């Protein structure tokens, strides 16, 4: 009988111990699940924590080339005659550019067009009854050739513009001072912007007491690098501006190349 009670006592003890162990395990499971749910409430999509910064890179440089466009426009009764007139005048300008030291690969035709020219003819009407209708009549053709010129010796730009104006071209326009190898400077400005963004991100992470992780997103604002433009009188040749016979002094100024980057970092 004593052995029976002893066995029963041990069985009850082991049963109670098993219940306690199961309760503890259940509690741990519930706590783990609760914390997991709380994290989901805090970050429902499971996105990583991040910080975003903006970096700016800027380079100021002196332009090393000047570019401008000129047009030759001629009209005649037939296409062949109009083309001959335009070719004769264009060749004079090209000869002048060559004599001024402009290389052939720095002279480029950007457009060459031939247009029919019409004139509205309205017969004289003696009475208001049965008046003949007017009509568009082909009166000739217009040849329009536009050429872009690159001047590498920028100090000569004024004299070249003045000389072209004296050759009676129809229009000289768009004098811009630019940097010939601009892509290299753009890449340098981009690197400066990235360094600026990284420095800002590291400072912010230190202030927050966190560590920077991987780059999550990167965007670059390409912007628009406005070339320096001067000599407004140049656009007046052929439009009442032909009186500018003296060679103008044209300061080239400075060009500013700017790049802005936007970087998002994961924080840990």
Secondary structure, 3 states (H helix, E strand, C coil): CHHHHHHHHHHHHHHHHHHHHHHHHHHHHHHHHHHHHHHHHHCCCCCCCEEEEEEEEEEEECCCEEEEEEEEEEEECCHHHHHHHHHHHHHHHHHHHHHCCCCHHHEEEEEEEEEEEEEEECCCCCCCCCCCCCEEEEEEEEEEEEEEEEECCHHHHHHHHHHHHHCCCCEEEEEEEECCCHHHHHHHHHHHHHHHHHHHHHHHHHHHCCCEEEEEEEEEECCCCCCEECCHHHHHCCCCCCCCCCCCCCCCCCEEEEEEEEEEEEEC
